[in-house]
Amino acid sequence: MREDIKGVAFDLDGTLYPNYRLNTIILPFVLKEWRLIAAFGRARNIIRKEQKINTQNNAQLSQTSTLMDDFYTYQAEITAKILSVEPKQLKEKIDRMIYRGWEPLFKKVKLFKGVHETLTALQKAGYKLGLLSDFPPEVKLENLGLSGYWDVIHCSERCGALKPHPLSFIKLADAMSLPPENILYVGNSHAYDVLGAAGAGMKTAWIKPVLGAKKKPDPDFSFTNYRQFNSYMLL
């Protein structure tokens, strides 16, 4: 399998750093704005269910520039309906408090051990490096000290297709100028990362909890730390 891999792409949240480290920092905000956070999460689940119903085959998707004309407006409309508030004001609040408001906090988030070494080694080995996140990643990567590694940085929201919909993965492969089957996608969510990338034809690596349950279908390989990942990919 490794001989076929020409590019390695990563999820960001929960994959390059542990989720609990961010969750600890944003806890005061979550406790204060729990109704907004809950409604925001419900809205994204609704969008994912709608996208699953409307999924097209990969050949059609590769010709599609976006699945949704204005993802952020639609997301705000669904969230506003749940909260019974005005959508336009809520869209501005989501942008101010969740998207832009959380970005500075990433300066305090510690990465998984070995992330810098892994990305440097992959670069030196000649792999193209990509990143695909559901949330806009550029400022977060800068604040994490990770902005200099990537050939391609992509956000699924910008093509209106949240993971695990295959469109954002296909767009990532197009931007990397590689067939999906030549890309290994690395993520922490089996439901979103592993199934999404596999559905687009990519190979998959799952960083899972030490005591994580086995999931089906299997990723191409699993690891619990980046030392194990390096042993598989680089030795």
Buried (B, 14 or more C-beta within 10 A) or exposed (E): EEEEBBBBBBBBBBBBBBEEBBEEBBEEBEEEBEEBBBBBEBBBEBBBEBBEEEBBEBEEBBEBEEBBEEBBEBBBBBBBBBBEBEBEEBBEBBEEBBBEBBBEBBEEBEBBEBBBEBBEBBBEEEBBBBBBBBBBBBBBBBBBEBBEBBBBBBBBBEBBBBBBBBBBBBBBBBBBEBBBEBBBBBBBBBEBBBBBBBBBBBBBBBBBEEEEEEBEEEBBBBBBEBEBBBEBBBE
